[in-house]
Amino acid sequence: MYSGDVMLLVKFLKEIPEGSLVLAASYDDPGTKMNDETRKLLTNLGSSYAKQLGFRDSLVFLGVKDIRDKSPFEQFLKNNPDTNKYEGWPELL
């Protein structure tokens, strides 16, 4: 979320009905505009990495609204200029 209003994402995440399956993915820039509320909402969907998301990190997970544990279906790849596969971009998940 490099540009745009993060509150639109917050509103969307809050409106997901309890118990709903959620598939989330990001590749370019999930972390720049994320605030604590957004990170908490993603954590409540089962993400173990929402608090760590930064510039050009990659994340994909399948979660459930208000899950009690973390999702076993999550992959995270940290943006690292020394190991990125595509000139400043991490490999796809």
HELIX and SHEET records of a PDB file:
HELIX    1   1 VAL A    6  LYS A   14  1                                   9    
HELIX    2   2 ASP A   36  ASN A   44  1                                   9    
HELIX    3   3 ALA A   50  GLN A   52  5                                   3    
SHEET    1   A 3 LEU A  21  SER A  26  0                                        
SHEET    2   A 3 SER A  58  VAL A  64 -1                                        
SHEET    3   A 3 GLU A  74  LEU A  77 -1                                        
END                                                                             
